[in-house]
């Protein structure tokens, strides 16, 4: 019984982490009523990232925060005596 319960708890947390509901900011193009509140055109609201394509496709809004692409930044190589020697020998 305990093994099954721990398995279910682990499964719950795994699914919770995988879903990871992130919030994105949208600037509205039209007037919208959402969650019982009326938002005017030009207002900025937070919506789940999964709903962003629907808002854009229907022309209701446009994203103001782009998802940052994960890029490896090239680290600048420090000028040291060894690096200078390597450049000269090449």
C-alpha positions, 0 to 999 in steps of 0.5 A: 500500500505504501509503495503504491502511494509513493508511486502516485505521489511521484507521478503527480509531481512528475506531471506537475513539473512537466506541465509547468504552466508559464505565464506570458504578457499580452497586449490586447488589440480588442476589448475583452472580458476575462475572469469577470473583469473588462479589459480595454484595447491596449491593456496588458494582461497575463495569460497562460503560455498555452493560450497565446497562439489562440489570442494571436490567431484570433487577433485579440492580442500580441505578445510583448514578451518573447520567449528567450531562446536558450543560446550558448553564449560564447565566452570571451577567451582571456588574453594570456601568455599561453593564448598569445603563444598559441596564436603566434604558433598557428 
